[in-house]
Amino acid sequence: MAELPALIDYDGDWDAYVEILYAIYKTDLLDRRCKLFGHDVTVKRHPECKGKHEGFWHVIQGSDDAAVPDFDRAARVPWIRALVESAGDDGICCWQSPRQDRQGRKRVLIATEDFSYVVVVELRIGPRSPYWLIITAYTPYASQARKLNAEYERQGQYVHEDPDQKQTGAAPKDGP
């Protein structure tokens, strides 16, 4: 894998920082569609909050209602596209979580080799992209990294299967 992009340091002005991060998020994930194993990665757009997509807030502050900024997570917004598009490369750990969401949907985790940063995408069946960006996590604690590493070792490297073909028995699609 190529070197990860530079972190975006917080300079003390939260509103300006959010604008910088959102511009990167928009460019990397909306304007130039991010691809995982050749498939678009969709982001949650609604409901909007403060003029920004809901998915953006999840990648910079998590999913709790407190809306507390996570500066370590936010600084890594430029890493999302780089990690997703490098899934399967040396130095990038990619595995399917043994846990599912409340609707029974599977999740794929993509992490740095040291498991300090994780991007979580959800596998969905349907006419849209099979992958949806759900959340990111910065894991500064060795115990968290060890848990992720152990899960990765148990699950093994994720191998993409076309979810439409697997679920419906349809023939593989031509083209990208």
C-alpha positions in Angstrom: 0.0 0.0 0.0 1.1 3.5 -0.7 1.8 5.9 2.2 -1.4 7.2 3.8 -2.2 10.9 3.3 -1.2 13.5 5.9 -3.3 13.9 9.0 -5.4 17.1 9.2 -4.4 18.8 12.4 -6.9 20.8 14.5 -5.9 24.4 14.7 -8.4 25.5 17.4 -11.3 26.7 15.2 -13.8 23.9 15.1 -16.1 25.4 12.5 -13.2 26.0 10.0 -11.8 22.5 10.8 -15.2 21.0 9.9 -15.3 22.8 6.6 -11.8 21.6 5.7 -12.7 18.0 6.7 -16.0 18.1 4.8 -14.3 19.4 1.7 -12.0 16.3 1.8 -14.9 14.0 2.6 -17.0 15.4 -0.3 -14.1 15.2 -2.8 -12.9 11.7 -1.7 -16.3 10.0 -1.2 -18.9 11.9 -3.2 -17.4 13.7 -6.1 -14.9 10.9 -7.0 -16.7 7.7 -6.0 -14.6 5.6 -3.6 -14.4 2.0 -4.7 -14.1 -1.2 -2.7 -13.3 -4.3 -4.8 -14.5 -2.4 -7.9 -17.9 -1.4 -6.3 -18.9 2.1 -5.3 -19.0 2.8 -1.6 -22.2 4.7 -0.8 -22.4 7.2 2.1 -25.4 8.1 4.2 -26.6 11.5 3.1 -29.8 12.0 5.1 -30.7 13.5 7.4 -28.4 16.4 7.1 -27.2 18.3 10.2 -25.7 21.8 9.9 -25.6 21.4 6.1 -23.5 18.2 6.2 -24.4 14.6 5.4 -25.1 12.4 8.4 -22.4 10.0 7.2 -19.8 12.8 7.6 -20.7 13.3 11.3 -20.3 9.6 11.9 -16.7 9.5 10.6 -15.6 12.5 12.6 -17.4 12.0 15.9 -19.0 8.6 16.1 -22.6 7.6 16.3 -23.6 8.7 19.8 -26.1 11.5 20.3 -23.6 13.6 22.3 -22.0 14.9 19.0 -18.6 15.2 20.8 -15.8 15.7 18.3 -13.2 13.0 18.1 -10.1 14.9 17.0 -8.0 11.7 16.4 -10.8 10.3 14.2 -11.4 13.6 12.4 -7.7 14.1 11.6 -7.8 10.8 9.6 -10.7 11.7 7.2 -8.1 11.7 4.4 -7.3 8.1 5.2 -10.8 6.7 4.5 -10.5 6.6 0.7 -6.9 5.4 0.8 -7.7 2.5 3.1 -10.9 1.4 1.3 -9.3 1.5 -2.1 -6.2 -0.4 -0.7 -8.3 -3.2 0.9 -6.6 -6.5 0.1 -3.2 -4.9 -0.4 -0.2 -5.8 1.8 -0.3 -3.8 5.0 -4.1 -3.4 5.0 -6.2 -5.7 7.1 -9.7 -6.4 5.8 -12.1 -8.9 7.3 -15.8 -9.6 7.7 -17.0 -9.0 11.3 -18.6 -12.0 13.0 -21.3 -9.5 14.3 -24.1 -8.1 12.2 -26.3 -5.0 12.6 -29.9 -5.2 13.9 -31.2 -5.9 10.4 -28.7 -8.8 10.0 -26.4 -7.0 7.6 -22.8 -8.0 7.5 -20.0 -5.6 8.1 -16.5 -5.5 6.6 -13.7 -3.8 8.5 -10.7 -2.3 6.9 -7.8 -1.4 9.2 -4.2 -0.1 9.2 -1.7 -2.8 9.9 -1.4 -1.8 13.5 -5.2 -1.7 13.9 -5.1 1.9 15.1 -7.6 3.1 12.6 -10.6 1.2 11.2 -13.1 1.9 8.5 -16.4 0.0 8.7 -18.6 -0.6 5.7 -21.8 -2.5 5.6 -22.7 -5.1 3.0 -26.1 -4.5 1.6 -28.1 -6.4 -1.1 -30.0 -4.5 -3.7 -29.8 -2.3 -6.8 -27.4 0.2 -5.3 -23.8 -0.2 -4.3 -23.3 -3.3 -2.1 -21.0 -1.3 0.3 -22.1 1.5 2.6 -19.7 3.5 4.7 -20.9 3.3 8.3 -18.3 4.7 10.7 -14.6 5.0 11.4 -12.8 4.4 14.6 -9.4 5.5 16.0 -8.1 2.9 18.5 -5.3 4.4 20.5 -5.3 1.7 23.1 -3.2 -1.5 22.8 -6.0 -3.6 24.2 -8.4 -2.4 21.5 -5.9 -3.1 18.8 -5.2 -6.6 20.2 -9.0 -7.4 20.1 -9.2 -6.2 16.5 -6.1 -8.2 15.6 -7.5 -11.3 17.2 -10.8 -10.9 15.4 -8.9 -10.4 12.1 -6.8 -13.6 12.8 -10.0 -15.6 13.5 -11.9 -14.3 10.5 -9.1 -14.2 7.9 -8.6 -11.8 5.1 -11.9 -10.8 3.5 -12.5 -12.1 -0.1 -15.1 -10.1 -2.0 -18.0 -12.1 -3.4 -20.6 -10.4 -5.6 -23.5 -10.1 -3.2 -26.1 -10.0 -6.0 -24.7 -13.2 -7.5 -24.5 -14.9 -4.1 -28.0 -14.0 -3.0 -29.9 -14.3 -6.3 -27.9 -16.8 -8.3 -27.5 -14.3 -11.1 -24.7 -14.5 -13.5 -21.7 -12.2 -12.9 -22.1 -8.8 -14.3 -20.0 -7.7 -17.3 -17.7 -4.8 -16.9 -16.5 -3.0 -13.7 
